[in-house]
Amino acid sequence: MSRRYRPLILAAVLLVGLCMALWVSSAPGNDGQAGLDRADDPRLHQGSAPTSTVIASPRPRQFTMVAVGDVMTDRNVGKAIRANGMRSILARVADLTSSADVSFANLECPLSTEGPHDPANCCFRARPETVQVLLHGGFDIVSLANNHSLNAGRAGVLQTLQTLDRNRIAYCGARYDRDKGGEPTFLTVGDPPVRLGFLAATDLSFEHGSYNKVAADRSNLVAQIRSTRPQCDLLFVSLHWGDEYQNMPNQRQRNTAHILVDAGADVILGHHPHTLQGAEVYRGKLILYSMGNFVFDQREGERMESAIFYLKWIEGWGWQVFAKPIWIPRSRMGPIYPSASRRDKILARLQRISEPLGTRWLIQGGKAWLEVPASAGAKTAHVPTAAAY
């Protein structure tokens, strides 16, 4: 071979060797990362936009609640139950009352076979099996702080508690130990879960039996609220108060409501007047002064016309509330949805008695609607847009 070609041949050999070395080093399994796949090779993403992990925002906590007023299954209601069956009483409305995450009522009679019984003089004692009315309606918790819970004496109270316990219905305002009627009851509902606290008390001007009476200066209930509020996400206070058959709260009711909200109550659920009273929003908290009768046997008129209050809470947003009118025909002693003319009359009355309290409902679709936003210190309710529902 001519000496002059040797440099060219040597250069060619070196070039071929270099190409082979590069090919071998780029083959899978030969770059120091065994089994690295092309799709996993970070070099393939050089020059492209960086990737990021999308983390979904957590769904806000929320729950729904039904709240109604007085439930009494004795006297003429008891007769209707015996004639038509347990499920006849709430047959027309159980679809709504059982649809919420938690449903509340004021149980205005003992469930007992023992103790005094004089229904003609408003000394009530219903048969324990009438608890089936509450179960059919989907009720989860009842208040026992009212002026009729002790009508059947100590024995009647104990049998009522036992009946509710057996049927897994929670209660507030009474305990087996009469000195502990001011203890809170807690329920966990919703998804993600929300811990709710319930307190119940009576605040009446006349002598009555109750295991949790509000002191004249309200100090005992204020203390109960302050000790309970840190243990729950929201605190409901049930109050048996006011003047019977009056559709406006008295001054003590209003003063008490404001003091309890200042102490930490989130929602106040009122009963005893046996007719609707207006709603107020004070410092962003909902006050239902009286939800009226729900299952009762009083005379025709406003005493037999009230509403089912449906509340939806969304964390960070606040409350969406609607009131759906009901009427209790004496022929059946259980609530039904009334005719359009009676329904509209009930809605107009709720609007009329709420306006002096600074609250205006949106009347739409046969219901009264209200928004209570979560903004701290809100003083008035906001009329909702239809889109919110």
Secondary structure, DSSP 8 states (H G I E B T S, - for coil): --GGGHHHHHHHHHHHHHHHHHHHHHSTT-SSSTT--GGG-GGGGTTS-------------EEEEEEEEEE--SHHHHHHHHHH-GGGSSTTTHHHHTSSSEEEEEE-S-B-SSS--BGGGTB--B-GGGHHHHHHTT--EEE--STTTTTTHHHHHHHHHHHHHHTT-EEES--SSGGGTT--EEEEETTTTEEEEEEEEEE-SS----SSB--TT-HHHHHHHHHHGGGSSEEEEEEEES-TT-SS--HHHHHHHHHHHHHT-SEEEEESSSSB--EEEETTEEEES-B-EEE----SSGGGEEEEEEEEEETTTEEEEEEEEEE--TTTSS-B---HHHHHHHHHHHHHHHGGGT---EEETTEEEEEEE--TT--S-B---GGG-
